[in-house]
Amino acid sequence: MFFPLRVNSALAMLGIDPRVVRAEYRQGAQAIGKANGNSPQEVALFIASQLPLAYQFGLQPITAKDWIRKRKINPRDPEIRDALIRLGWGVLADF
């Protein structure tokens, strides 16, 4: 029940207004992420990596770095690693 709210909060922490992501896509990603055991932060990072570049330019990697430190995202997970690389934050994949 709270998982979608936590994903939306994580998107906002990354600097993305959750409303720019189509509701159907966001809900689908949330359902798949929850079923796969991903954290809300991992789902938000994946969603962010799928957005057009115009939405990615203002994003700061400091949030993802903080999530790695707090073990909210696993940079060794292949999907998360790919998401970090797509966002141009590949250096965090080895953090």
Contacts in CASP RR format, 6 or more apart in sequence:
PFRMAT RR
TARGET T0000
AUTHOR 0000-0000-0000
METHOD contacts of the structure
MODEL  1
MFFPLRVNSALAMLGIDPRVVRAEYRQGAQAIGKANGNSPQEVALFIASQ
LPLAYQFGLQPITAKDWIRKRKINPRDPEIRDALIRLGWGVLADF
3 30 0 8 1.000
3 34 0 8 1.000
3 40 0 8 1.000
4 26 0 8 1.000
4 27 0 8 1.000
4 30 0 8 1.000
6 40 0 8 1.000
7 18 0 8 1.000
7 26 0 8 1.000
7 29 0 8 1.000
7 30 0 8 1.000
7 40 0 8 1.000
7 43 0 8 1.000
7 44 0 8 1.000
7 47 0 8 1.000
8 18 0 8 1.000
8 26 0 8 1.000
9 40 0 8 1.000
10 40 0 8 1.000
10 41 0 8 1.000
10 43 0 8 1.000
10 44 0 8 1.000
10 45 0 8 1.000
11 17 0 8 1.000
11 18 0 8 1.000
11 21 0 8 1.000
11 44 0 8 1.000
11 47 0 8 1.000
11 48 0 8 1.000
12 18 0 8 1.000
13 44 0 8 1.000
13 63 0 8 1.000
14 44 0 8 1.000
14 45 0 8 1.000
14 48 0 8 1.000
14 59 0 8 1.000
14 63 0 8 1.000
14 64 0 8 1.000
15 58 0 8 1.000
15 59 0 8 1.000
15 60 0 8 1.000
15 63 0 8 1.000
16 44 0 8 1.000
16 47 0 8 1.000
16 48 0 8 1.000
16 51 0 8 1.000
16 55 0 8 1.000
16 59 0 8 1.000
18 26 0 8 1.000
20 51 0 8 1.000
20 55 0 8 1.000
21 47 0 8 1.000
21 51 0 8 1.000
25 47 0 8 1.000
26 47 0 8 1.000
29 43 0 8 1.000
29 46 0 8 1.000
29 47 0 8 1.000
30 43 0 8 1.000
33 42 0 8 1.000
33 43 0 8 1.000
34 43 0 8 1.000
38 46 0 8 1.000
39 72 0 8 1.000
39 73 0 8 1.000
41 67 0 8 1.000
41 72 0 8 1.000
41 73 0 8 1.000
42 72 0 8 1.000
42 73 0 8 1.000
42 74 0 8 1.000
42 77 0 8 1.000
42 79 0 8 1.000
42 80 0 8 1.000
45 64 0 8 1.000
45 67 0 8 1.000
45 73 0 8 1.000
45 80 0 8 1.000
45 83 0 8 1.000
45 84 0 8 1.000
45 87 0 8 1.000
46 79 0 8 1.000
46 80 0 8 1.000
46 83 0 8 1.000
48 55 0 8 1.000
48 56 0 8 1.000
48 59 0 8 1.000
48 83 0 8 1.000
48 87 0 8 1.000
49 56 0 8 1.000
49 82 0 8 1.000
49 83 0 8 1.000
49 84 0 8 1.000
49 86 0 8 1.000
49 87 0 8 1.000
50 86 0 8 1.000
56 87 0 8 1.000
59 87 0 8 1.000
61 87 0 8 1.000
61 88 0 8 1.000
61 89 0 8 1.000
61 92 0 8 1.000
64 73 0 8 1.000
64 84 0 8 1.000
64 87 0 8 1.000
64 89 0 8 1.000
64 92 0 8 1.000
65 92 0 8 1.000
65 95 0 8 1.000
67 73 0 8 1.000
68 75 0 8 1.000
68 92 0 8 1.000
68 95 0 8 1.000
73 80 0 8 1.000
74 80 0 8 1.000
75 81 0 8 1.000
75 84 0 8 1.000
75 92 0 8 1.000
75 93 0 8 1.000
75 94 0 8 1.000
75 95 0 8 1.000
76 93 0 8 1.000
80 93 0 8 1.000
81 90 0 8 1.000
81 93 0 8 1.000
84 90 0 8 1.000
84 92 0 8 1.000
84 93 0 8 1.000
85 93 0 8 1.000
END
